Amino acid sequence: MFQIACFALFLLHPVCGFYTEEVPVKMLSVRSIANRFPTSASTYRESLENGYDEDAQRTEGEILNDFPEFRMMLNPGGCGFYEFPLEPDQKFSYVQPAKKQGDFYQDYCDKAAVTVQVSTLDGSSTTSFRCFEESAEEDPCSSSSCQGDLSSLGVPSDAPTDIKVKVCTDA
């Protein structure tokens, strides 16, 4: 009798399948209210000094929501150079930290402080801001984005334009 039950289960297996073999269903998606530009493996990146791209080790949720496959890692004093489009009336830029391997799992701890310099293509106007500096008010393991104000660039607000962006870690 046991052999018949096992045979019956064997025959049902391809029809029913196990729940672990089911393809995940995407019920909710995360969409940004702004355009995202990955820092690694990006057509917007012009060059990279003292840094490298590595696999971001995305979770299933990050894969389903189309998060970047790679992350840029900057060594001390490293810089990434970009040319990004700036939308009409865009006043802010955001920098999202990357997760990296912590003591037990990937987390946002031990982020390096970075300086972001933004300029017009001709270099006539420049602004900069700092991200991920240590402070008593901010959790050092926070996944919060850094916000920079671009309004002082004085670019036309009625048409898209391109800007130069330089992201550097402290030496």
N, CA, C and O atoms as a DFTB+ gen file, in Angstrom:
684 C
 N C O
     1  1       0.820      -1.193       0.000
     2  2       0.000       0.000       0.000
     3  2       0.869       1.265       0.000
     4  3       0.566       2.234      -0.695
     5  1       1.957       1.241       0.792
     6  2       2.853       2.392       0.879
     7  2       3.457       2.697      -0.489
     8  3       3.589       3.864      -0.861
     9  1       3.829       1.646      -1.251
    10  2       4.420       1.844      -2.569
    11  2       3.412       2.477      -3.524
    12  3       3.787       3.301      -4.358
    13  1       2.135       2.101      -3.414
    14  2       1.094       2.674      -4.275
    15  2       0.914       4.153      -3.937
    16  3       0.763       4.975      -4.841
    17  1       0.928       4.506      -2.634
    18  2       0.779       5.901      -2.221
    19  2       1.957       6.730      -2.720
    20  3       1.773       7.850      -3.197
    21  1       3.165       6.186      -2.611
    22  2       4.350       6.905      -3.098
    23  2       4.273       7.087      -4.605
    24  3       4.604       8.156      -5.119
    25  1       3.834       6.043      -5.327
    26  2       3.701       6.133      -6.775
    27  2       2.658       7.181      -7.154
    28  3       2.846       7.946      -8.101
    29  1       1.540       7.208      -6.395
    30  2       0.480       8.193      -6.662
    31  2       1.011       9.608      -6.429
    32  3       0.724      10.506      -7.221
    33  1       1.782       9.826      -5.354
    34  2       2.374      11.145      -5.095
    35  2       3.367      11.530      -6.188
    36  3       3.453      12.690      -6.590
    37  1       4.119      10.529      -6.661
    38  2       5.071      10.782      -7.731
    39  2       4.363      11.256      -8.997
    40  3       4.844      12.159      -9.681
    41  1       3.212      10.640      -9.307
    42  2       2.459      11.028     -10.493
    43  2       1.834      12.418     -10.339
    44  3       1.722      13.152     -11.320
    45  1       1.429      12.785      -9.125
    46  2       0.803      14.079      -8.898
    47  2       1.817      15.224      -8.851
    48  3       1.464      16.375      -9.108
    49  1       3.050      14.918      -8.532
    50  2       4.086      15.946      -8.371
    51  2       4.188      16.884      -9.584
    52  3       4.183      18.101      -9.399
    53  1       4.280      16.358     -10.827
    54  2       4.387      17.287     -11.955
    55  2       3.143      18.143     -12.143
    56  3       3.230      19.265     -12.641
    57  1       1.990      17.625     -11.749
    58  2       0.754      18.368     -11.926
    59  2       0.618      19.454     -10.868
    60  3       0.334      20.609     -11.186
    61  1       0.822      19.081      -9.618
    62  2       0.627      20.016      -8.511
    63  2       1.878      20.858      -8.255
    64  3       1.781      22.072      -8.074
    65  1       3.024      20.234      -8.240
    66  2       4.267      20.925      -7.944
    67  2       4.328      21.350      -6.488
    68  3       3.304      21.408      -5.807
    69  1       5.504      21.639      -6.024
    70  2       5.690      22.132      -4.671
    71  2       5.631      23.651      -4.711
    72  3       5.956      24.256      -5.732
    73  1       5.220      24.272      -3.614
    74  2       5.116      25.732      -3.591
    75  2       6.472      26.400      -3.780
    76  3       6.542      27.538      -4.245
    77  1       7.545      25.705      -3.425
    78  2       8.873      26.309      -3.577
    79  2       9.319      26.347      -5.024
    80  3      10.292      27.027      -5.350
    81  1       8.626      25.629      -5.903
    82  2       8.985      25.618      -7.306
    83  2       8.198      26.659      -8.099
    84  3       8.454      26.855      -9.288
    85  1       7.258      27.317      -7.461
    86  2       6.429      28.306      -8.140
    87  2       7.228      29.582      -8.391
    88  3       8.023      30.007      -7.552
    89  1       7.009      30.175      -9.535
    90  2       7.638      31.453      -9.863
    91  2       6.994      32.524      -8.989
    92  3       5.774      32.521      -8.828
    93  1       7.789      33.455      -8.412
    94  2       7.184      34.496      -7.576
    95  2       6.236      35.373      -8.388
    96  3       6.462      35.640      -9.568
    97  1       5.193      35.804      -7.739
    98  2       4.213      36.678      -8.368
    99  2       4.447      38.087      -7.852
   100  3       4.532      38.310      -6.644
   101  1       4.549      39.021      -8.759
   102  2       4.778      40.410      -8.371
   103  2       3.431      41.090      -8.171
   104  3       2.725      41.389      -9.134
   105  1       3.080      41.333      -6.900
   106  2       1.795      41.929      -6.568
   107  2       1.907      43.444      -6.370
   108  3       0.918      44.163      -6.517
   109  1       3.090      43.922      -6.042
   110  2       3.301      45.330      -5.746
   111  2       4.658      45.710      -6.300
   112  3       5.618      44.951      -6.168
   113  1       4.747      46.845      -6.901
   114  2       6.038      47.278      -7.405
   115  2       6.410      48.611      -6.780
   116  3       5.550      49.411      -6.410
   117  1       7.693      48.825      -6.674
   118  2       8.221      50.066      -6.138
   119  2       8.630      50.919      -7.323
   120  3       9.454      50.507      -8.139
   121  1       8.059      52.099      -7.417
   122  2       8.432      53.030      -8.469
   123  2       8.883      54.325      -7.838
   124  3       8.277      54.829      -6.893
   125  1       9.932      54.836      -8.367
   126  2      10.450      56.099      -7.870
   127  2       9.662      57.245      -8.501
   128  3       9.180      57.138      -9.628
   129  1       9.541      58.332      -7.760
   130  2       8.877      59.512      -8.327
   131  2       9.850      60.324      -9.179
   132  3       9.464      61.309      -9.810
   133  1      11.094      59.908      -9.190
   134  2      12.108      60.606      -9.970
   135  2      12.832      59.602     -10.867
   136  3      12.664      58.392     -10.717
   137  1      13.621      60.104     -11.784
   138  2      14.442      59.229     -12.622
   139  2      15.608      58.721     -11.808
   140  3      16.221      59.470     -11.048
   141  1      15.918      57.437     -11.969
   142  2      17.068      56.836     -11.291
   143  2      18.194      56.642     -12.284
   144  3      17.978      56.232     -13.425
   145  1      19.400      56.945     -11.829
   146  2      20.581      56.746     -12.643
   147  2      21.580      55.932     -11.831
   148  3      22.162      56.451     -10.879
   149  1      21.788      54.673     -12.185
   150  2      22.741      53.860     -11.418
   151  2      24.162      54.408     -11.564
   152  3      24.528      54.942     -12.612
   153  1      24.945      54.270     -10.511
   154  2      26.321      54.773     -10.552
   155  2      27.271      53.777     -11.191
   156  3      28.341      54.162     -11.662
   157  1      26.904      52.511     -11.217
   158  2      27.788      51.497     -11.800
   159  2      27.200      50.979     -13.110
   160  3      25.987      51.003     -13.321
   161  1      28.079      50.516     -13.970
   162  2      27.673      49.975     -15.271
   163  2      26.678      50.926     -15.948
   164  3      25.672      50.489     -16.506
   165  1      26.968      52.210     -15.893
   166  2      26.050      53.237     -16.366
   167  2      26.580      53.919     -17.618
   168  3      27.769      54.221     -17.715
   169  1      25.700      54.156     -18.565
   170  2      26.087      54.910     -19.762
   171  2      26.331      56.379     -19.427
   172  3      26.937      57.104     -20.216
   173  1      25.863      56.817     -18.265
   174  2      26.046      58.209     -17.838
   175  2      27.416      58.441     -17.206
   176  3      27.854      59.584     -17.074
   177  1      28.091      57.364     -16.817
   178  2      29.401      57.525     -16.179
   179  2      30.458      57.785     -17.237
   180  3      30.573      57.059     -18.225
   181  1      31.229      58.846     -17.003
   182  2      32.308      59.199     -17.921
   183  2      33.612      58.536     -17.524
   184  3      34.386      58.118     -18.386
   185  1      33.866      58.436     -16.206
   186  2      35.083      57.770     -15.745
   187  2      34.950      57.412     -14.264
   188  3      34.040      57.869     -13.572
   189  1      35.872      56.592     -13.809
   190  2      35.924      56.138     -12.424
   191  2      37.383      56.100     -11.995
   192  3      38.215      55.477     -12.655
   193  1      37.692      56.767     -10.888
   194  2      39.059      56.797     -10.361
   195  2      39.080      56.160      -8.979
   196  3      38.286      56.525      -8.112
   197  1      39.967      55.228      -8.776
   198  2      40.173      54.585      -7.486
   199  2      38.878      53.976      -6.933
   200  3      38.508      54.202      -5.780
   201  1      38.214      53.215      -7.771
   202  2      36.986      52.544      -7.378
   203  2      36.698      51.396      -8.325
   204  3      37.450      51.167      -9.272
   205  1      35.615      50.673      -8.077
   206  2      35.268      49.522      -8.907
   207  2      33.776      49.230      -8.766
   208  3      33.125      49.690      -7.827
   209  1      33.256      48.469      -9.702
   210  2      31.871      48.006      -9.655
   211  2      31.868      46.566      -9.167
   212  3      32.749      45.777      -9.510
   213  1      30.863      46.236      -8.361
   214  2      30.731      44.850      -7.906
   215  2      29.263      44.447      -7.913
   216  3      28.371      45.295      -7.949
   217  1      29.030      43.144      -7.879
   218  2      27.678      42.603      -7.847
   219  2      26.968      43.127      -6.599
   220  3      27.521      43.075      -5.500
   221  1      25.752      43.630      -6.768
   222  2      25.000      44.207      -5.655
   223  2      24.346      43.141      -4.775
   224  3      23.807      43.469      -3.718
   225  1      24.383      41.873      -5.188
   226  2      23.786      40.783      -4.409
   227  2      22.348      41.137      -4.033
   228  3      21.974      41.134      -2.861
   229  1      21.559      41.441      -5.055
   230  2      20.177      41.861      -4.852
   231  2      19.318      40.743      -4.270
   232  3      19.538      39.562      -4.535
   233  1      18.348      41.145      -3.480
   234  2      17.350      40.213      -2.968
   235  2      16.308      39.984      -4.063
   236  3      16.293      40.695      -5.068
   237  1      15.437      38.991      -3.867
   238  2      14.379      38.730      -4.849
   239  2      13.506      39.973      -5.054
   240  3      13.135      40.292      -6.184
   241  1      13.181      40.670      -3.970
   242  2      12.373      41.877      -4.064
   243  2      13.071      42.965      -4.862
   244  3      12.428      43.673      -5.637
   245  1      14.377      43.105      -4.682
   246  2      15.139      44.117      -5.422
   247  2      15.230      43.764      -6.909
   248  3      15.224      44.650      -7.764
   249  1      15.312      42.475      -7.209
   250  2      15.328      42.036      -8.610
   251  2      13.977      42.328      -9.255
   252  3      13.917      42.872     -10.358
   253  1      12.880      41.961      -8.560
   254  2      11.539      42.194      -9.101
   255  2      11.250      43.674      -9.309
   256  3      10.495      44.036     -10.211
   257  1      11.842      44.532      -8.482
   258  2      11.610      45.972      -8.592
   259  2      12.690      46.683      -9.408
   260  3      12.793      47.909      -9.390
   261  1      13.489      45.892     -10.121
   262  2      14.467      46.412     -11.071
   263  2      15.507      47.338     -10.440
   264  3      15.883      48.350     -11.032
   265  1      15.971      46.989      -9.239
   266  2      17.061      47.734      -8.641
   267  2      18.346      47.391      -9.395
   268  3      18.424      46.329     -10.012
   269  1      19.354      48.265      -9.361
   270  2      20.579      48.023     -10.130
   271  2      21.262      46.705      -9.748
   272  3      21.273      46.298      -8.587
   273  1      21.829      46.058     -10.767
   274  2      22.499      44.775     -10.585
   275  2      23.887      44.935      -9.962
   276  3      24.388      44.025      -9.301
   277  1      24.501      46.099     -10.179
   278  2      25.839      46.352      -9.663
   279  2      25.842      47.601      -8.788
   280  3      24.954      48.447      -8.896
   281  1      26.834      47.706      -7.935
   282  2      27.016      48.904      -7.113
   283  2      28.450      49.384      -7.280
   284  3      29.367      48.594      -7.502
   285  1      28.622      50.687      -7.169
   286  2      29.947      51.280      -7.269
   287  2      30.538      51.358      -5.871
   288  3      29.879      51.811      -4.936
   289  1      31.760      50.924      -5.734
   290  2      32.490      51.019      -4.478
   291  2      33.689      51.934      -4.722
   292  3      34.488      51.711      -5.631
   293  1      33.793      52.969      -3.887
   294  2      34.910      53.902      -4.000
   295  2      35.893      53.651      -2.869
   296  3      35.502      53.564      -1.705
   297  1      37.163      53.535      -3.212
   298  2      38.215      53.470      -2.208
   299  2      38.434      54.879      -1.663
   300  3      37.967      55.842      -2.272
   301  1      39.134      55.031      -0.531
   302  2      39.384      56.385      -0.027
   303  2      40.022      57.268      -1.105
   304  3      41.019      56.897      -1.724
   305  1      39.426      58.436      -1.312
   306  2      39.904      59.358      -2.335
   307  2      39.391      59.041      -3.736
   308  3      39.755      59.727      -4.691
   309  1      38.553      58.019      -3.876
   310  2      38.024      57.630      -5.182
   311  2      36.907      58.553      -5.641
   312  3      36.228      59.176      -4.825
   313  1      36.721      58.634      -6.970
   314  2      35.698      59.500      -7.548
   315  2      35.022      58.842      -8.749
   316  3      35.644      58.087      -9.497
   317  1      33.757      59.141      -8.910
   318  2      33.009      58.770     -10.101
   319  2      32.561      60.045     -10.794
   320  3      32.114      60.984     -10.135
   321  1      32.675      60.091     -12.126
   322  2      32.347      61.282     -12.901
   323  2      31.203      60.945     -13.868
   324  3      31.251      59.942     -14.580
   325  1      30.172      61.803     -13.878
   326  2      28.954      61.528     -14.634
   327  2      28.463      62.752     -15.390
   328  3      28.813      63.889     -15.073
   329  1      27.646      62.487     -16.395
   330  2      26.869      63.533     -17.052
   331  2      25.425      63.041     -17.059
   332  3      25.100      62.053     -17.717
   333  1      24.560      63.744     -16.318
   334  2      23.165      63.356     -16.148
   335  2      22.232      64.401     -16.760
   336  3      22.561      65.587     -16.790
   337  1      21.085      63.968     -17.240
   338  2      20.081      64.940     -17.661
   339  2      19.388      65.550     -16.445
   340  3      19.126      64.863     -15.458
   341  1      19.099      66.819     -16.525
   342  2      18.372      67.530     -15.476
   343  2      17.015      67.915     -16.054
   344  3      16.938      68.592     -17.079
   345  1      15.961      67.485     -15.400
   346  2      14.611      67.753     -15.881
   347  2      14.240      69.220     -15.641
   348  3      14.774      69.852     -14.730
   349  1      13.324      69.764     -16.459
   350  2      12.859      71.136     -16.206
   351  2      12.282      71.235     -14.793
   352  3      11.573      70.335     -14.343
   353  1      12.579      72.303     -14.114
   354  2      12.115      72.571     -12.747
   355  2      12.653      71.594     -11.700
   356  3      12.148      71.577     -10.577
   357  1      13.660      70.782     -12.030
   358  2      14.251      69.886     -11.029
   359  2      15.114      70.716     -10.091
   360  3      15.983      71.469     -10.530
   361  1      14.865      70.568      -8.792
   362  2      15.581      71.374      -7.803
   363  2      16.469      70.549      -6.884
   364  3      17.323      71.099      -6.190
   365  1      16.277      69.236      -6.873
   366  2      17.024      68.404      -5.935
   367  2      17.622      67.184      -6.631
   368  3      17.135      66.715      -7.660
   369  1      18.692      66.696      -6.025
   370  2      19.324      65.446      -6.437
   371  2      19.435      64.573      -5.195
   372  3      19.675      65.079      -4.099
   373  1      19.265      63.283      -5.358
   374  2      19.317      62.355      -4.229
   375  2      20.386      61.302      -4.480
   376  3      20.558      60.826      -5.603
   377  1      21.097      60.948      -3.423
   378  2      22.104      59.897      -3.491
   379  2      21.669      58.800      -2.534
   380  3      21.505      59.038      -1.337
   381  1      21.482      57.596      -3.064
   382  2      21.056      56.438      -2.268
   383  2      22.288      55.623      -1.905
   384  3      23.067      55.271      -2.791
   385  1      22.490      55.310      -0.617
   386  2      23.646      54.493      -0.262
   387  2      23.463      53.050      -0.742
   388  3      22.340      52.582      -0.925
   389  1      24.565      52.369      -0.938
   390  2      24.532      50.951      -1.322
   391  2      24.735      50.095      -0.084
   392  3      25.458      50.473       0.837
   393  1      24.085      48.935      -0.075
   394  2      24.325      47.979       1.005
   395  2      25.670      47.312       0.766
   396  3      26.110      47.159      -0.373
   397  1      26.310      46.920       1.851
   398  2      27.523      46.125       1.734
   399  2      27.552      45.132       2.883
   400  3      26.779      45.242       3.835
   401  1      28.438      44.176       2.786
   402  2      28.470      43.099       3.769
   403  2      28.809      43.643       5.148
   404  3      29.841      44.284       5.343
   405  1      27.923      43.376       6.099
   406  2      28.155      43.741       7.491
   407  2      28.660      42.539       8.263
   408  3      29.176      41.592       7.669
   409  1      28.518      42.563       9.585
   410  2      28.984      41.455      10.417
   411  2      28.249      40.155      10.107
   412  3      28.862      39.087      10.075
   413  1      26.936      40.240       9.877
   414  2      26.153      39.021       9.665
   415  2      25.433      39.002       8.322
   416  3      25.209      37.930       7.761
   417  1      25.074      40.147       7.807
   418  2      24.310      40.252       6.565
   419  2      24.583      41.614       5.935
   420  3      25.267      42.450       6.525
   421  1      24.053      41.833       4.746
   422  2      24.266      43.112       4.075
   423  2      23.469      44.208       4.780
   424  3      22.299      44.023       5.114
   425  1      24.117      45.346       5.001
   426  2      23.452      46.466       5.658
   427  2      24.020      47.785       5.127
   428  3      24.869      47.799       4.236
   429  1      23.540      48.873       5.685
   430  2      23.967      50.215       5.256
   431  2      24.974      50.839       6.218
   432  3      25.247      52.036       6.129
   433  1      25.520      50.059       7.123
   434  2      26.460      50.591       8.118
   435  2      27.808      50.920       7.466
   436  3      28.115      50.461       6.366
   437  1      28.588      51.713       8.164
   438  2      29.956      52.064       7.755
   439  2      30.038      52.677       6.360
   440  3      30.938      52.359       5.583
   441  1      29.085      53.561       6.055
   442  2      29.132      54.275       4.776
   443  2      30.249      55.313       4.822
   444  3      30.504      55.933       5.855
   445  1      30.894      55.483       3.701
   446  2      31.904      56.529       3.606
   447  2      31.213      57.855       3.324
   448  3      30.244      57.908       2.566
   449  1      31.711      58.923       3.933
   450  2      31.212      60.263       3.616
   451  2      31.640      60.598       2.191
   452  3      32.763      60.303       1.783
   453  1      30.731      61.217       1.439
   454  2      31.044      61.589       0.063
   455  2      30.715      63.064      -0.173
   456  3      29.818      63.627       0.455
   457  1      31.452      63.662      -1.079
   458  2      31.176      65.010      -1.549
   459  2      30.644      64.899      -2.970
   460  3      31.241      64.232      -3.815
   461  1      29.519      65.558      -3.226
   462  2      28.914      65.553      -4.554
   463  2      29.045      66.968      -5.108
   464  3      28.495      67.915      -4.546
   465  1      29.777      67.106      -6.218
   466  2      29.928      68.390      -6.893
   467  2      29.113      68.339      -8.181
   468  3      29.252      67.415      -8.983
   469  1      28.268      69.339      -8.364
   470  2      27.400      69.414      -9.542
   471  2      27.692      70.725     -10.264
   472  3      27.804      71.780      -9.639
   473  1      27.816      70.646     -11.591
   474  2      28.100      71.862     -12.362
   475  2      27.383      71.822     -13.703
   476  3      26.973      70.764     -14.179
   477  1      27.244      72.985     -14.292
   478  2      26.720      73.072     -15.651
   479  2      27.786      72.511     -16.592
   480  3      28.950      72.393     -16.211
   481  1      27.396      72.170     -17.803
   482  2      28.350      71.569     -18.745
   483  2      29.522      72.492     -19.049
   484  3      30.647      72.026     -19.230
   485  1      29.268      73.795     -19.106
   486  2      30.349      74.737     -19.403
   487  2      31.138      75.136     -18.153
   488  3      32.117      75.876     -18.253
   489  1      30.722      74.655     -16.982
   490  2      31.433      74.949     -15.741
   491  2      31.186      76.338     -15.190
   492  3      31.861      76.747     -14.245
   493  1      30.243      77.075     -15.748
   494  2      30.009      78.457     -15.304
   495  2      29.302      78.527     -13.948
   496  3      29.356      79.559     -13.278
   497  1      28.648      77.458     -13.544
   498  2      27.946      77.435     -12.263
   499  2      28.175      76.084     -11.596
   500  3      28.076      75.035     -12.231
   501  1      28.486      76.133     -10.295
   502  2      28.801      74.911      -9.546
   503  2      28.171      74.968      -8.169
   504  3      28.062      76.036      -7.568
   505  1      27.757      73.813      -7.674
   506  2      27.294      73.675      -6.292
   507  2      27.768      72.326      -5.769
   508  3      28.084      71.433      -6.555
   509  1      27.820      72.172      -4.468
   510  2      28.233      70.886      -3.904
   511  2      27.491      70.637      -2.599
   512  3      26.979      71.563      -1.969
   513  1      27.444      69.379      -2.211
   514  2      26.851      68.990      -0.936
   515  2      27.522      67.717      -0.438
   516  3      28.121      66.966      -1.207
   517  1      27.407      67.494       0.864
   518  2      28.031      66.327       1.507
   519  2      26.957      65.318       1.877
   520  3      25.830      65.681       2.214
   521  1      27.325      64.048       1.810
   522  2      26.407      62.965       2.158
   523  2      27.075      61.985       3.117
   524  3      28.285      61.764       3.077
   525  1      26.251      61.416       3.970
   526  2      26.625      60.300       4.854
   527  2      27.735      60.634       5.849
   528  3      28.555      59.784       6.196
   529  1      27.741      61.884       6.298
   530  2      28.698      62.266       7.335
   531  2      28.202      61.757       8.688
   532  3      26.998      61.686       8.930
   533  1      29.129      61.411       9.550
   534  2      28.756      60.960      10.893
   535  2      28.150      62.124      11.666
   536  3      28.669      63.240      11.642
   537  1      27.043      61.845      12.355
   538  2      26.432      62.870      13.198
   539  2      25.624      62.189      14.290
   540  3      25.220      61.033      14.161
   541  1      25.398      62.929      15.370
   542  2      24.634      62.386      16.498
   543  2      23.159      62.224      16.144
   544  3      22.469      61.401      16.745
   545  1      22.662      63.004      15.167
   546  2      21.244      62.955      14.797
   547  2      20.915      61.838      13.819
   548  3      19.748      61.472      13.679
   549  1      21.904      61.294      13.147
   550  2      21.664      60.307      12.083
   551  2      22.183      58.933      12.500
   552  3      23.310      58.804      12.979
   553  1      21.356      57.917      12.314
   554  2      21.761      56.530      12.557
   555  2      22.808      56.145      11.517
   556  3      22.540      56.263      10.321
   557  1      23.994      55.686      11.930
   558  2      25.045      55.359      10.954
   559  2      24.667      54.179      10.049
   560  3      25.318      53.957       9.028
   561  1      23.638      53.429      10.405
   562  2      23.190      52.295       9.584
   563  2      21.920      52.625       8.807
   564  3      21.259      51.725       8.289
   565  1      21.578      53.893       8.723
   566  2      20.360      54.322       8.038
   567  2      20.469      54.101       6.527
   568  3      21.537      54.259       5.936
   569  1      19.345      53.735       5.921
   570  2      19.297      53.583       4.464
   571  2      18.788      54.855       3.798
   572  3      18.525      54.864       2.595
   573  1      18.650      55.918       4.564
   574  2      18.100      57.178       4.037
   575  2      18.974      57.759       2.927
   576  3      20.202      57.695       2.972
   577  1      18.302      58.321       1.942
   578  2      19.000      58.995       0.849
   579  2      19.499      60.350       1.312
   580  3      18.981      60.926       2.269
   581  1      20.492      60.841       0.633
   582  2      21.035      62.167       0.875
   583  2      20.436      63.105      -0.176
   584  3      20.361      62.754      -1.354
   585  1      20.018      64.277       0.243
   586  2      19.398      65.234      -0.671
   587  2      20.299      66.433      -0.871
   588  3      20.831      66.988       0.091
   589  1      20.471      66.835      -2.128
   590  2      21.249      68.020      -2.450
   591  2      20.401      69.008      -3.229
   592  3      19.642      68.623      -4.118
   593  1      20.532      70.277      -2.894
   594  2      19.773      71.345      -3.546
   595  2      20.536      71.836      -4.780
   596  3      21.674      72.293      -4.671
   597  1      19.906      71.738      -5.947
   598  2      20.534      72.138      -7.202
   599  2      20.041      73.488      -7.708
   600  3      20.459      73.945      -8.771
   601  1      19.157      74.125      -6.954
   602  2      18.542      75.366      -7.437
   603  2      19.551      76.488      -7.666
   604  3      19.300      77.383      -8.474
   605  1      20.682      76.455      -6.972
   606  2      21.668      77.527      -7.135
   607  2      22.447      77.426      -8.450
   608  3      23.210      78.333      -8.781
   609  1      22.265      76.339      -9.201
   610  2      22.967      76.212     -10.485
   611  2      22.493      77.254     -11.492
   612  3      23.249      77.654     -12.378
   613  1      21.248      77.692     -11.358
   614  2      20.722      78.715     -12.258
   615  2      20.527      78.238     -13.683
   616  3      20.662      79.025     -14.620
   617  1      20.209      76.955     -13.865
   618  2      19.947      76.447     -15.218
   619  2      18.524      76.798     -15.631
   620  3      17.673      76.995     -14.763
   621  1      18.241      76.883     -16.916
   622  2      16.880      77.213     -17.363
   623  2      15.869      76.195     -16.830
   624  3      16.117      74.989     -16.852
   625  1      14.742      76.692     -16.358
   626  2      13.737      75.796     -15.778
   627  2      12.677      75.381     -16.782
   628  3      11.757      74.638     -16.442
   629  1      12.797      75.854     -18.015
   630  2      11.763      75.544     -19.003
   631  2      12.170      74.462     -19.997
   632  3      11.353      74.052     -20.821
   633  1      13.419      73.989     -19.939
   634  2      13.877      72.972     -20.879
   635  2      14.855      72.021     -20.194
   636  3      15.578      72.420     -19.280
   637  1      14.877      70.768     -20.636
   638  2      15.852      69.840     -20.062
   639  2      17.273      70.261     -20.414
   640  3      17.516      70.844     -21.470
   641  1      18.188      69.966     -19.537
   642  2      19.596      70.281     -19.769
   643  2      20.444      69.183     -19.122
   644  3      19.925      68.390     -18.337
   645  1      21.703      69.127     -19.433
   646  2      22.599      68.142     -18.823
   647  2      23.496      68.821     -17.812
   648  3      23.815      70.003     -17.940
   649  1      23.902      68.064     -16.803
   650  2      24.806      68.562     -15.766
   651  2      25.946      67.572     -15.579
   652  3      25.818      66.388     -15.891
   653  1      27.049      68.068     -15.071
   654  2      28.193      67.230     -14.695
   655  2      28.097      66.954     -13.199
   656  3      27.783      67.850     -12.415
   657  1      28.368      65.708     -12.806
   658  2      28.313      65.325     -11.394
   659  2      29.585      64.554     -11.068
   660  3      29.981      63.641     -11.792
   661  1      30.216      64.943      -9.958
   662  2      31.422      64.286      -9.467
   663  2      31.127      63.827      -8.046
   664  3      30.786      64.638      -7.185
   665  1      31.260      62.522      -7.800
   666  2      31.008      61.943      -6.470
   667  2      32.334      61.397      -5.957
   668  3      32.917      60.512      -6.582
   669  1      32.826      61.917      -4.815
   670  2      34.130      61.512      -4.291
   671  2      34.059      61.174      -2.809
   672  3      33.311      61.794      -2.053
   673  1      34.839      60.194      -2.409
   674  2      34.991      59.891      -0.987
   675  2      36.166      60.693      -0.442
   676  3      37.014      61.167      -1.199
   677  1      36.206      60.838       0.869
   678  2      37.323      61.515       1.504
   679  2      38.570      60.635       1.406
   680  3      38.480      59.408       1.413
   681  1      39.723      61.276       1.315
   682  2      40.998      60.529       1.231
   683  2      41.375      59.948       2.563
   684  3      42.410      59.292       2.679
